[in-house]
Structures are given as C-alpha cells and as structure tokens.
C-alpha cells in the first residue's frame, strides 16, 4: 500500500484517524497518528501482538481499560502506553470529541489493517464490520491482531467458516494488495 501522508480514514460512526507520517527508528518504523473519537465511542477490546501504541490526550477525556482491570482515565497532556500483546480498549469518556495524538511502533501493517476495518464498517453501516471482510482480516492477520472479546466459538468456528465461504464466493478481490502477514 503506497501512502501519501497525512492519510485520513473515517468510519460511519464519525470516528476519524489520521496517519500523520512515519519516523524510521531502530525498533522499526513508527507511524504517527491523530484520533478523533465521538463521545462514548472508541475501538473494542483488541490486541496488537507485535506493536506498542501510545496516545496523548490533546482535547477531551480518554478512558481506557486493560482486559481484567478497572477502567482508568487520562486528560489533556496525559498519555497512556499499550504494550504489545496486552488486550486493551479506549473510548471517549467526555461529552465533546476526544482528540489524541500518538504512535504505533513498529508500523507493520497497521495503516492497511485499520483502513480495511474502517472500510468494512462503512460497508456494513455500523460498528461491526461487514462479516466477510472482518473474517478475511481476522484470518489473514491472526498473528498480529485479535479481538479479545469475541467468544472462542466465534473465533474458532464462525470466523473460519465465513472466511472460506467468502473465498468460495470470490468476496476478496478488493484485498488483492493486502500486505503479507507477519510471521
């Protein structure tokens, strides 16, 4: 995926994510981001197995939760670091838009992956991405990302069946330029 920065994606929920640019570093490229999150919105519990993520609040109040822990809050000027492999979620805990700046490192496939997730949400018209696209992304990038709150039966049975049905129905032509998953 050849990207001109800044590169902005927006989903049907009004959440906006701008990839500001990439900084090379000894631990891999660091993609710089800016998030705009509507009140009471934010990504579900998820895991980046191969990346760290840090967000600093520019405006609003960010709530976050590590799986199994109580929610915590950060406000303007404060930051939160999500270490790779740790299931987490965050959301706008205020009444005004939440604006955060931060980074994900190493960048790996995050720009492609999140762009595809937002496109799948836009296709479905709701927070839950379109089923075939979600199954494709979850299967292809299973070693990189996980949706921690999906029931095991869904992950082990429903997602693979949906993925293979999508292959049979040739639903994945738009993923021809998908980057290879990391090993």
C-alpha positions as CSV (number, residue, x, y, z in Angstrom):
1,X,0.0,0.0,0.0
2,X,1.6,3.2,-1.2
3,X,0.5,6.1,1.1
4,X,0.9,9.8,0.9
5,X,0.9,11.3,4.4
6,X,-1.1,12.7,6.0
7,X,-3.6,10.0,5.3
8,X,-7.1,10.1,6.9
9,X,-9.7,7.4,7.3
10,X,-13.2,7.8,8.7
11,X,-15.8,5.3,9.6
12,X,-19.6,5.5,9.6
13,X,-19.6,6.3,13.3
14,X,-17.8,9.6,12.7
15,X,-14.5,8.4,14.1
16,X,-11.6,9.8,12.3
17,X,-8.0,8.6,12.3
18,X,-5.2,10.5,10.5
19,X,-1.8,8.8,9.9
20,X,0.4,11.9,10.1
21,X,3.6,10.2,8.8
22,X,6.3,7.7,9.6
23,X,9.5,8.1,11.5
24,X,12.2,5.4,11.0
25,X,13.8,4.0,14.1
26,X,15.9,1.2,15.4
27,X,12.8,-0.8,16.6
28,X,11.1,-0.3,13.2
29,X,9.1,2.5,11.6
30,X,6.9,4.5,14.0
31,X,3.6,5.6,12.4
32,X,2.3,8.9,14.0
33,X,-1.4,9.2,14.4
34,X,-4.2,11.6,15.4
35,X,-7.5,10.2,16.6
36,X,-10.9,12.0,16.7
37,X,-13.4,10.0,18.7
38,X,-17.0,10.8,19.4
39,X,-18.4,10.8,22.9
40,X,-18.8,7.3,24.3
41,X,-17.2,5.8,21.2
42,X,-13.9,4.0,20.6
43,X,-12.4,0.7,19.4
44,X,-13.5,-2.5,21.2
45,X,-11.1,-4.6,23.3
46,X,-8.3,-5.6,21.0
47,X,-4.7,-6.8,21.0
48,X,-1.7,-5.8,18.9
49,X,0.6,-8.8,19.2
50,X,3.6,-7.1,17.5
51,X,3.2,-3.4,18.3
52,X,3.3,-0.9,21.1
53,X,0.8,2.0,21.0
54,X,0.9,5.3,22.8
55,X,-1.8,8.0,22.9
56,X,-1.6,11.5,24.4
57,X,-4.8,13.4,25.0
58,X,-4.9,16.8,23.2
59,X,-8.6,17.5,24.0
60,X,-11.2,15.7,26.0
61,X,-11.1,12.8,28.4
62,X,-9.9,9.3,27.4
63,X,-11.0,6.2,29.3
64,X,-9.1,3.0,28.8
65,X,-9.2,-0.5,30.1
66,X,-6.7,-3.4,30.2
67,X,-8.5,-6.7,30.0
68,X,-9.4,-7.8,33.5
69,X,-8.7,-4.5,35.1
70,X,-10.9,-1.5,36.1
71,X,-11.2,1.5,33.7
72,X,-8.7,4.3,34.1
73,X,-8.8,7.9,32.8
74,X,-6.4,10.4,31.3
75,X,-7.0,14.0,30.4
76,X,-5.3,16.7,28.4
77,X,-1.5,16.4,28.4
78,X,-1.5,12.9,29.8
79,X,-0.5,9.7,28.0
80,X,-1.2,6.0,28.1
81,X,1.1,3.3,26.7
82,X,-0.4,0.0,25.5
83,X,2.4,-2.6,25.3
84,X,2.3,-5.3,22.6
85,X,0.4,-8.4,23.5
86,X,-1.8,-6.7,26.1
87,X,-5.6,-6.6,25.3
88,X,-7.0,-3.1,25.7
89,X,-9.6,-0.7,24.6
90,X,-10.1,3.0,24.9
91,X,-13.1,5.4,24.5
92,X,-14.2,9.0,24.8
93,X,-15.3,9.4,28.3
94,X,-16.4,13.0,27.8
95,X,-19.2,14.9,26.1
96,X,-17.0,16.6,23.5
97,X,-14.9,15.0,20.8
98,X,-11.7,13.3,22.1
99,X,-8.6,14.2,20.2
100,X,-5.4,12.2,20.8
101,X,-2.0,12.1,19.2
102,X,0.3,9.3,19.4
103,X,2.2,6.5,17.6
104,X,2.2,2.8,16.8
105,X,5.6,1.0,16.6
106,X,6.7,-0.9,14.6
107,X,4.2,0.3,12.0
108,X,3.9,-3.2,10.3
109,X,0.5,-3.5,8.6
110,X,-1.4,-1.1,10.9
111,X,-2.3,1.5,8.3
112,X,-3.6,-1.1,5.9
113,X,-5.4,-3.1,8.6
114,X,-7.2,-0.1,10.2
115,X,-8.1,1.3,6.7
116,X,-9.7,-2.0,5.8
117,X,-11.5,-2.2,9.2
118,X,-13.0,1.3,8.7
119,X,-14.0,0.4,5.1
120,X,-15.7,-2.7,6.4
121,X,-17.6,-0.7,9.0
122,X,-18.6,1.8,6.3
123,X,-19.8,-1.2,4.1
124,X,-22.0,-2.5,7.0
125,X,-23.1,0.9,8.2
126,X,-22.4,0.1,11.8
127,X,-19.6,-0.6,14.3
128,X,-19.5,-4.3,13.5
129,X,-17.5,-4.6,10.2
130,X,-19.1,-6.4,7.2
131,X,-18.8,-10.1,8.0
132,X,-16.8,-11.4,5.0
133,X,-14.3,-8.6,5.3
134,X,-14.0,-9.0,9.0
135,X,-13.4,-12.7,8.6
136,X,-10.8,-12.2,5.9
137,X,-8.8,-9.7,8.1
138,X,-9.1,-11.8,11.2
139,X,-7.8,-14.9,9.4
140,X,-5.1,-13.2,7.4
141,X,-3.7,-11.1,10.3
142,X,-4.4,-13.5,13.2
143,X,-0.8,-13.5,14.3
144,X,-0.8,-9.7,14.5
145,X,-4.2,-8.6,15.8
146,X,-7.0,-10.1,17.9
147,X,-10.5,-9.0,19.0
148,X,-10.3,-10.1,22.7
149,X,-14.0,-10.0,23.5
150,X,-15.2,-12.3,20.7
151,X,-16.3,-15.6,22.1
152,X,-14.0,-18.6,21.4
153,X,-16.7,-20.4,19.4
154,X,-17.0,-17.4,17.0
155,X,-13.2,-17.2,16.6
156,X,-12.7,-21.0,16.1
157,X,-15.8,-21.8,14.0
158,X,-17.9,-18.9,12.7
159,X,-14.9,-16.7,11.5
160,X,-13.2,-19.6,9.6
161,X,-16.5,-20.7,8.0
162,X,-17.3,-17.2,7.0
163,X,-13.8,-16.8,5.6
164,X,-13.9,-20.0,3.5
165,X,-17.4,-19.2,2.3
166,X,-16.1,-15.7,1.2
167,X,-13.3,-17.4,-0.7
168,X,-15.8,-19.7,-2.5
169,X,-18.0,-16.7,-3.4
170,X,-14.9,-14.6,-4.5
171,X,-15.6,-11.9,-2.0
172,X,-11.9,-10.9,-1.5
173,X,-10.8,-9.4,-4.8
174,X,-10.6,-5.9,-3.2
175,X,-7.9,-7.4,-0.9
176,X,-5.5,-8.1,-3.8
177,X,-3.0,-5.5,-2.5
178,X,-3.1,-6.7,1.2
179,X,0.3,-6.8,2.7
180,X,1.7,-10.2,3.7
181,X,1.0,-11.1,7.3
182,X,4.0,-11.1,9.7
183,X,5.2,-14.5,10.9
